[in-house]
Amino acid sequence: MENRKAGSTLPWEEFRKTLPEKIQGDEEVVRRIWEEVDYLPWLFIWHVLVSF
C-alpha cells in the first residue's frame, strides 16, 4: 500500500503525469486548486463514517 498524506486520493505528483501537455500559466495555482478538489472525496468518506 502506498504512503499518502491524509486527505489525498491522488497526489499532485501523480496527477501531473497524466496531463497531456504543459500547463500554461501559474502551475502553483493549478496545483493548489487540484489539492483542494482532491480533498473533497476523502472528506465526504470521512464524514459518512463518522456520522453514521
RAFEN-V58397 format. One record per backbone hydrogen bond with DSSP energy under -0.5 kcal/mol. CO is the residue of the C=O (numbers start at 1). NH is the residue of the N-H. If there is no record, write none. Layout:
co-><CO CO>
nh-><NH NH>
This chain:
co-><2 5 11 11 12 13 14 15 15 16 23 25 26 26 27 28 29 30 31 32 33 34 35 36 37 37 38 39 40 41 42 43 44 45 46 47 48>
nh-><4 8 14 15 16 17 18 18 19 19 25 27 29 30 31 32 33 34 35 36 37 38 39 40 40 41 42 43 44 45 46 47 48 49 50 51 52>
